[in-house]
Amino acid sequence: MTIKTEHLRDFKALLPENQWTEDQNIIAPHLSEWRDKFHGSTPLMLMPMSTADVQKILILANKAEVNLSIQGGNTGLVGGSTPGLENREEILVSLKKMSRVEAPCSDTMTITVEAGAILSTVHTEAEPYHFPLSLASEGSCTIGGTMATNAGGIHVIRYGTMRHLVAGIEAVLPDGTIFSNLGGLKKDNTGFDLQNLLIGSEGTLGIITKAKLKLFPKPNTLVTGWLSVHDIDKCLPLMNALQTLSNQGLHAFEVMGKTGLDFVEKHMAGKAPVSQLAPWSILFDIEIEGPDSLEKALAECLDSGAITDAVIAQNKAQQKALWALRENLSEAQKYEGGSIKHDISLPLEQLASFMKQAPHRIQSIVKGARPTPFGHFGDGNLHYNIMQPETMAKETFLNHWPEMNAAIHDLVCSMKGSISAEHGIGTLKREELALRHPEKVAAFKKIKAALDPKDILNKGRVI
């Protein structure tokens, strides 16, 4: 629907002047995503400071039939929170002013936070406990956004996705109804699980405004290690061996290809801890009693040829330096030109086979394209990015995005995998989701029509 002058007047009247802006200079940073693939527009940004404010906004939006775009930290990568895409007229609702964090509760091992709280702030405020969600964007992503997308990160292998870390939520449904489930019950079988329906729905079914998050004791003996591996087939047995050795104490198990690490060493400040990079490098965090047993196990792996080099961080500074190499993989690619990106997941037993088969498909489309895979091997999630050939123009390469997507996703689906592991569907993968999973999308549309019959929230995302 067209946003009229009177609509803007009515929305501004709902909130104090410091909670809305029409200044396009202030709004501008909210209109482009980090990868610069999506650029949008909006005439007005609303910044509610409470659940009651959100409720007023949704009630008016329904009455006026005005579309809203919901945004947390604007760190998404699939066009899920950028307003005004595809010529839609939308008012932007930013939750960044809803950032209050309560003190952690030692009795329940939980912490209650508002949706606009920054993830790194929650880490700090959770002290002396541990909130385990860890992302490269944790300095800017918000708790509401991580719930809306069911974020994963590097510790899913130990703690699960965001859905597993939430004890309760408060949300406003599209018609303005407040759903509050902040009691933190571990057992509640009173019908459909609305909380878990909202988590991962990418803002299409309601606006999450508050959450009670689960906390954990801080790991006391977390060891960080780096392994060099020549054969991708060795990675899964190595991971399983570490799990057995630590009694399921593996927190992270990241696999990185040589190409991406070469980019990090070339463009960023980091340097790999080994004299020569192997085709594959593993970065892991493990909670283990007695590091001697780990050193012995790695020595046996060296003797058997399963790994060709191993480094164990000796202090926190070394741990941080190793993890910086992994965290800088995405940014380093920007300096190498165009990149066609895939956020996929596969059954663990199919990961090595995928890594071997995918390059052949890529080369059949663009000769000289550079596969740059890395990701959360421990939970089956790969970021399978493909860099342009060094001699090809960026735009020429990016024009191959649809056929490259199709080739990679065909292989993923043939292996019973998923075309979106943790980034979500948003606008970018909407049509492909419909093509590959029409039965899912048909069900999604019925749920959307039931909860948001006027299609007010995040129109055009997911479905």
VOLOGU-951576 format. One record per residue: x, y, z of N, C-alpha, C in turn. Coordinates in steps of 0.02 Angstrom, whole numbers, plus 50000, padded with zeros to 5 digits. Example, Ala and Ser with C-alpha at 12.3 -4.5 7.8 and 13.67 -1.06 7.14 Angstrom:
506604971650390506154977550390506604983550390
506424988850354506844994750357506455000250394
***
This chain:
500424994050000500005000050000500435006350000
500205011549967500565017849966500545021150035
501135023450057501165026950121501005034350109
500465036650138500235043450127500505048150182
500455054550169500695059550217500345058750284
499705057350283499345056450346499575050250385
499805045050348500075039250382500705041050421
501145044650389501765046850422501605051050483
501115055450476500915059750532500665055550590
500255050650577499965046450630500495042250665
500965039450627501485035450659501935039750702
502105045650679502535050150718502185052250783
501525052850780501145054850839501145049550894
501295043350875501295037850925501865038350974
502425041350953503045041050992503325048051004
503725048951057504065055251067504545056751009
504725063051000505125065050943505805061650939
506085059550997506735056250995506685048850977
506075046550960505985039550942505765038650870
505845043750830505715043150758506145048250720
506275046850658506645051550617506465050750544
506455056450509506375056650437507015058850403
507525060150444508175062550419508525056950381
508585057650316508875052350276509615051150290
509955056050317510655055050336510715050250396
510235050750442510225046350499509985039350479
509505039150433509215032850411509695028950366
510125032450330510535029350277510905022950298
511225022750357511585016550375511135010450382
510485011650388510015006150397509745003450330
509965006450275509665004850210510095000250167
510694998450190511124993950152511394988550198
511444982550172511714977150211512474976950205
512784973050250513514972950256513854971150191
513554966650152513874964550089513734969450032
513314974550045513134979449994512764976449935
512434970749945512054967749891511354970649888
511094972849946510414975449949510424982749972
510044986949936509984994049953509254995849949
508994998850003508285000250006508135007550020
507525008850044507305015650058506715015450106
506635020850142506055021650185505965029050200
505345031450207505245038450223505295039950298
505265034550339505215035650411505515029650448
505915031150499506165025850544505885026950614
505545021850639505275021950707505745018150754
505845020750814506305017650862505955016650929
505535011650935505165010450997505645008951054
505405010351116505815009151175505505004151222
504935001251203504594996451247504134992051205
503924986551237503434982151205502794985951191
502604990451237501994994351227502054998851166
502645001651154502745005751093502655001451030
502944995451031502874990950973502144989150962
501794988051016501084986351010500694991950976
500824998150996500485003850965500635004350890
501255003050873501465003450802501094998250761
501044992150787500724986750750499964987750744
499654990250796498934991550794498784996750739
499185002050736499085007250685499245004450615
499775000650610499954997850545499394993550517
499064989650559498504985550537497914989850516
497774994850555497204999150540497315002750474
497935005250463498085009150403498315004650345
498434998350360498704993550311499354996050280
499804997950325500475000350305500984994850321
501434993550274501934988350284502514990850327
502754986250369503314987750413503904983150398
504504985950400505114982050395505454982250463
505634976350490505894975950558506644974750556
507014978450598507744978050595508044977950665
508554973650673508934973550735509594977150724
510144973350718510804976350709510994977450637
510564975550590510694976250519511334972550498
511424966450525512004962450506511804956550462
511174956350439510934950850397511264950950329
511204945250294511544944450230511084942250173
510434941950186509974939250135509394943950118
509464950250133508934955050117508324954150160
508414952150223507844950950266507614957050305
508064961950315507874967650357507974974350322
508114974150258508194980450221507514982850196
507304988850215506644991250195506634993550122
506054993150092505954996150027506224992249968
506394985949977506624981949921506044980349875
506204979149812505694977249761505134982449757
505324988749766504864994449761504304994249812
504404990649867503904990749921503964997349959
503404999949981503405005850025503315003350096
503825004350137503835001750204504105006950253
503835006850312504125010650368504595006050405
505185008550421505685004650456505575005150531
505564999350563505524999050636506194996250661
506595000550691507234998550719507154997450795
507404991850818507334990150889507954992050929
508384996250900509034997550932508985001250999
508425004851011508355008351075508075003851130
507864997751112507634993051162508214988551182
508664991151223509304987851235509434986251308
508934986651350509044985351421509214978051435
509664977151482509884970451503509834970051579
509454965151603509384964251675509984960351703
510064960551769510604956751800510454949251793
510964945151785510844937951780510554935151844
510134930151838509824926851895510204920351910
510524920151968510924914251985510494908252002
509874909452024509434903852041509224899851979
509074903451925508824900151865509344899751810
509934902751820510464903151769510174905951704
509844911751710509574915151652509714922651656
509634926051600509694933251597509154935851550
508794940951571508244943751531508484950151497
508384950451431508644956051391508114958351342
508164964651321507724967151268508024965451200
507594965751150507784963351084508364967351053
508424973651070508954977751040509624977351074
509684973151126510324972451160510834969351113
511434972051113511984969551071512254963051102
512404958251060512624951751085513244952351129
513734956251110514344956851150514194960051218
513694964451221513494967351285513194962051330
512794957551302512514952151341513064947651368
513584946351328514154942451352514444945651415
514534952251413514834955751469514374955851530
513734957351518513254957951573513084951151604
513214945751569513064939051595513574936751647
514124940251654514624938351704514314937451773
514514932451812515084927951801514904921651761
514334921851728514114916051689514294916851615
514084912151576514284911751506513674911151461
513584916051415513084915251362513464913351299
513364907351272513834904451225513764906451152
513224909951132513174911651061513744916251042
514114914350990514694918350969514694918950893
514694925150868514674926650797515204931850780
515414931950718515894937150697515594944050705
514934944650700514594951150705514354952750775
514614949350826514334950050893514404957050922
514834961250894514894968050917514344972650892
513924970250846513394974450818512724970750810
512724964250806512084960750799511694960950865
511034960550860510604961150919510284954450936
510074953950999509764947751022509114946350983
508734951650969508114950650930508254947850861
508784950450829508964948050763509204940850764
509594939150815509844932250819509274927350832
508754929550866508174925150876507754924750813
507654930450780507244930450719507534926050665
508204925350665508534921150614508774914550642
508644913250706508894907050738509634906250724
510034911250744510744911450728511104905450758
511664903750726512054897950748512724899950777
513204901550734513864903450759514324897450768
514864898550806515404893650808515314888250861
514844889050908514784884250963514154879950960
513854879450902513254875350895513384868150913
513974865750897514144858750912514084857150986
514184862151029514154861151102513484863551132
513224869251108512654872251142512024872551099
512074871351034511484871950991511404878950963
510894879850922510754886350892510394890850942
510234896850921509904901650965509264898850995
508904894950956508284891950980508404887851044
508974884651049509124880551108509354884751168
509494891051156509764895351209509234900051238
508624899451216508084903951238507624900251286
507534903051345507084900151395506374903051390
506314908951361505654912051354505704918451314
505144920551284505144926751246504514930951261
504564937251243503984941551239503974944351168
503374944451137503324946651068502654949951057
502624953951004501984956950984501794953950916
501194951150914500954948050852500714953450804
500624951850741500464957050691499844961250706
499354958450743498754962350758498824966450822
499414966250853499534970150914499464966150977
499274959850973499224955551032499924954251061
499984955051126500624953651159500634946351182
501144942651160501254935751182501844935851230
501724933951293502264934051343502364927051371
502984924751365503154918051387503824918251423
503874922751471504514923951505504584920151570
504134915451582504184911551644504764906851646
505024904951588505604900551587505454893351603
504834891251591504644884251606505034879351563
505274874051593505614868851556505124863951526
504524863551554503994859251527503354863251519
503084863351460502454866851447502144863951384
501684859251392501374855951335500654858351325
500574865051323499904867851314499794869651241
499834864651198499674865751128500274867751085
500134871451032500664873250984501204877351018
501814876650994502394880151023502494886750985
502134891851007502164898350973502854901450979
503184900451035503854903351044504334900950990
504354894450980504824891850930504594893150859
503954894750850503714896850784503984903750768
503994908150818504234914950807504984915250799
505344911050838506074910750830506224907650762
506594911150722506764908650655506274910750601
505754914550618505264916550568505454923050532
506034925750547506314931650513505844937750515
505504938550571505084944450579504444944550539
504254938850510503654938650468503024937050508
503094934450568502514932350607502414936250672
502884940550688502834944350750503494947850763
503494952550810504094956150829504294953950899
504854950450905505104948450971505404954551005
505174955951066505394962051101505824960651162
505794954551188506174953051249506294945451251
506824943551286506974936351292507294934851358
507144928851383507504926051440507974920851411
508624922051420509144917851390509454913251441
509654907351418509974902451462510714904151470
510954903551531511664904551546511974897951567
512634897651562513004891551577513624893351618
513884888451656514514889751690515064891051639
515534895451656516084896751611516534890551607
516734888551547517194882951542517874884851572
518144880551615518764882151650519384879951612
519314875051569519904872051539519844872051463
519644877551434519544877851362520214878651327
520364873951283520994873851246520844875251173
521244879451141521174881051070521754877951032
521574874550977522094871250937522004872350863
522544871450826522564872250753522874865950723
522544863050675522794857050642522854858150568
523374855550538523454855650465523274848750437
522854848750386522594842450359522644842650282
522904837450253522964837150180522364833850147
522024829450184521474825650155520834827450192
520344830250157519714832250188519354826350220
519474820350196519174814350226519384813250298
519944816250319520194815250387519824819450438
519454824650415519174829450462518644826450508
518174822650481517644819850523517924814850573
518364810150555518654805850605519034809650659
519384815050640519734819150689519244822250739
518694824950713518194827950756517904822850805
517734817050780517454811850823517964809550876
518594809250856519104807350904519174812450960
519134818950943519174824250993518564824051039
517984822551011517374821951052517454816351102
517704810651080517784804951124518304806351178
518864809451157519404810951204519174815651260
518734820351243518524825451291517854823951323
517584817951310516924816251337516404821351315
516364822451248515904827051217516024834351237
516664835951248516834842751269517054847351214
516944845351151517144849551095516654855351087
516904861451089516484867451084516444870051013
516974869550975516984872150907517474867950866
517294867150802517724863350756517624866350687
518064871150670518004875050609518504872550557
518284871950495518724869950441518794875750391
519414877050370519554882650325519994880350268
519814882150207520214880550149520814885250143
521334882950108521944886850101521824893550065
521384893550015521274899749976521044905450021
520564904150064520314909450108520844911850156
521234907350184521764909350231522314913150195
522444911450132522914915450093522674922650087
522014923550078521734930250073521824934050139
521714930550195521794933750261522514936050271
522984931750255523684933550263523884939250216
523574939550159523744944650109523444951450126
522824951550152522464957850160522354960050232
522424955450280522284957150349522944956550389
522894957650454523504957750495523734950750516
523304945650509523454939150537523964935150498
524274930350533524744925650503524614918750533
524544913850489524404907050512524984904650557
524824900350606525334898250655525794892650630
525734890850566526154885550538526574888550482
527134885250467527594888050417527314887650347
526894882650334526594881850268525884879450275
525414882950244524714881050248524584874550210
524214870150241523984864050208523344865550169
523114860950127522484862150091521904863750138
521924860850199521394861950247521694863350316
521384867950351521584869550420520984868850465
521094866150524520564865250574520714869650634
520224873350657520274877350718519764874550766
519984872650826519504869750873519594872550944
519044872550980519034873951052518784867751087
519134865651138518944859451172519004860351248
518524857851283518534857951356518774851151379
519364850951408519674844551423520084845051487
520044839951527520444839551588521114836451570
521644840051586522304837351573522504838051500
522804843551480523004844551410523524839451386
523834835951433524324830851412524004825551368
523384823751384523034818651344522914821151273
522774827651266522674830551200523324830551161
523864832451193524514832651159524714825551137
524584820751178524744813851160524324811551100
523684813251101523244811251046523464814550980
523654820950984523864824450923524524821650898
524964819650943525594816650923525464810150885
524974806250907524794800050873524504801650804
524114806950799523834809050733524394811050685
524904814350711525484816150669525844809950644
525934805150690526284799050671525894795050618
525234795250624524824791350577524724794850510
524884801250507524784805150446524094808250440
523674807650492523014810750491523074818350488
523574821050521523724828250518524464829050501
524644834950474525334836150457525654841350502
525264844650543525524849650590524994850950643
525214853050701524744854650756525034860150800
524604864750819524804870150864524284870850918
524494871350981524034872551037524184879451066
523684883751070523784890451098524004889951171
524494893851189524774893551256524484898851304
524124903651277523824908851319523244911951282
522884916451316522294919551286522474923851225
523044926951225523244930951167523324926551105
523614920751114523694916151057523014913451035
522584912051084521904909751066521554915051023
521594921251045521274926751009521564927550940
522214926750932522534927550867522314922050819
522244915950844522014910450802521294911550779
520864913650825520174914750806520084920750760
520534925650765520504931350720520594929150647
521004924050636521094921550567520434919050540
520064915450580519414912850559518914918550549
518894923150596518394928550595518514933350537
519124933850513519284938550459519194935550390
518984929350386518924926050320518414929650275
517864931750304517354935050263517594941850237
517874945950282518094952550261518664952250211
519114947550219519694947150174519484945950102
518914942550093518684941150025518484947449987
518294952650023518074958849990518634961749947
519254960549966519814963549930520014959549868
519674953849857519844949549800519314950049745
518834954649752518334955649700517674952449716
517324950249664516644947549673516644940749704
516134939449744516074933049779515344930749775
515244924649753514584921549753514554916949814
514074918349858514084915349925513534910149934
513684905149974513204899949991513264898450065
512704898250099512664896350170512274889850173
512634884350175512314877750166512454873350226
512054868150235512204863050284512104856150252
512494851350276512484844650249512524839550305
512274833550294512414828250343513174827550351
513404826350412514124826250424514484821350378
514174815750366514504810650325514564812550252
514224818050232514254820250162514714826150150
514984829050204515384835150197515994834150152
516374828950164516984827850125516814826650051
516304822650039516094821349970515884827749935
515514832049970515314838449940515924842549921
516414843049968517004847149955517394844649894
517364838249880517714835549823517334836649758
516674836249761516274836749700516144843949678
516044848449726515844855249709516314858949662
516984858449671517424862249626517334860349552
517174854149537517074852149467516474855749437
515944856349477515354859849453515494867249442
515884870049486516064877149481516464878549417
516964874449405517394875549347517034874549281
516514870349282516124869449220515724875649202
515614880049251515234886249239515704892049226
516194892949271516684898449263517384895549274
517744894649221518414891949227518864897049263
519224894749312519664899149350519344902049412
518694900849423518374903149485518714899849544
518744903349600519134900949658518674899249717
518564892749728518164890649787518514892949851
518124895749896518394898249959517964895750017
517974889250030517524886450082517814887250152
517374888250199517554888250270516904887250308
516964885550371516344885250410516354880550468
515754879650495515644876050557515574868550543
516124865450526516124858450507515774854150560
515864856050623515594852050677514834851250676
514484856050648513754855450643513514854950571
513984853850524513804852750454513684858950414
513834864850441513684871250408514314873950373
514274874650307514834877450269514634884050237
515094888750237515024894850197515434893550134
515094891250083515444889250022515434895049973
515924899449981515974905349939516424904049879
516274907549825516654906549763516884913349738
517534914349735517824920749714517914920949638
517874926849612517964927849541518664925749519
518744923649456519424922649429519804929249432
520444928849441520844935049448520814939349385
520684936249327520694939949264519994941849239
519484940449278518804941849256518524948049291
518144952049257517824957849287517304955649339
517244959549391516794957749446516074956849422
515814961549385515114961249364514994955349318
515474953849275515414948149231515344941749271
515754941149323515734935249365515074934849403
514854940349433514244940249474513624938849432
513664939849367513104938149324512974930549322
513464926749345513404919449347513084917049412
512874921749455512594919949521512034914749516
511514915749474510964910849472511184903849454
511594903149402511794896449381512294893249430
512704897449463513164894849514512764892449574
512274896449595511824894349650511494887749634
511224887249574510874881149555511324875049558
511944875849533512414870149533512584867849604
512724872649647512914870949716512304868249754
511744871549747511144869449784510864862749758
510944861449694510744854849668511154849349703
511794850549710512224845549742512044844849816
511924850549849511734850449920511084846449930
510584847849890509944844549898509984837149881
510414835349834510494828249817510794824349875
511124828049921511424824949979511004825950042
510374827950033509914829050089510134834750134
510424839950104510634845650142510144851450138
510354857250163509934863250164510274869050129
509884873050092510164878750056510254884850102
510024884450164510134889850212510244886850281
510854887350306511014884450371510884889250428
511114895550420511044900250476510904907450455
510974909050392510844915950371510104917450359
509704912150348508994913150335508844913550261
508214915050246507964915350177507924922550153
507614926950193507554933950174507244934850106
507534939350067507334940449998507754936349950
508394935549968508874932449923508684925349902
508454921249949508324914249935507584912449932
507164917449930506434916249933506194912049874
506394913849813506154910249755506434903149753
507054902449775507354895749774507034891249826
506854894049883506494890049933505844887549904
505484891849870504844889849840504934884449787
505484884949750505624880049698505794873249727
506204873149779506464866949806506024863849860
505624868049894505214865449948504504868349945
504144866949891503464869849884502994867749940
503094861849967502654859550022502764863750085
503384865650098503534870050156503214876850146
503324879650087503084886450074502324886650075
501994881450052501254881250055501014881450127
501364877750171501174877950242501344884750273
501924887550254502114894150280501584899350263
501334899050202500844904050180500204903650221
500004897650239499394896850280499504899650350
500094898450378500244901150444500284908750442
500614911350390500674918650382499974921850375
499544918750336498874921450326498464921450390
498594916450433498224915950496498444921350546
499094922450550499364927150599499424934250573
499514935050509499614941650479499224942250414
498554942150419498144941850358498224947950312
498444953650339498544959550297499264960150272
499684955250289500374955050266500744961350284
500694963250348500994969450373501744968750384
501944963050414502624962250437503094959150385
503644962550371504174959950328503894956650265
503474960150231503164957750169503704955850118
503604950250084504064948250032504674944550056
504754943750122505304939750147505074932650159
505504927950149505394920650159504904917850108
504294920950104503784918550057503544924350014
***
